[in-house]
């Protein structure tokens, strides 16, 4: 019952946030291809690259050092315990894997921590490792 109520609340928040998301979403710091995907799958209703909204900023997700595969899995099967203080994310199973991978690679590119800068592009970091909250 608790899970159902949480899912209903998350769905309601998503609906309210996405109602006017495109009109309010600053897109200047989002590459056009990512903006298209984020709008198509309503990611932009809850997430921004560098700003907490309903969900965490993607740069904060990148700092957790999830692998691309882990982010894709979390798109399909969110784990609310990883992000205390945020409403639970609805599972986004309608996102094709190819698009989920593109979003995950871009999210990981937003890690501007010193360790990511030392490693060059920052791509591929965290493979096989995950830092969970």
Secondary structure as GFF3:
##gff-version 3
##sequence-region A 1 133
A	DSSP	alpha_helix	2	19	.	.	.	ID=ss1
A	DSSP	alpha_helix	21	24	.	.	.	ID=ss2
A	DSSP	alpha_helix	32	40	.	.	.	ID=ss3
A	DSSP	three_ten_helix	43	45	.	.	.	ID=ss4
A	DSSP	alpha_helix	58	63	.	.	.	ID=ss5
A	DSSP	alpha_helix	68	76	.	.	.	ID=ss6
A	DSSP	three_ten_helix	80	83	.	.	.	ID=ss7
A	DSSP	alpha_helix	97	109	.	.	.	ID=ss8
A	DSSP	alpha_helix	114	118	.	.	.	ID=ss9
###
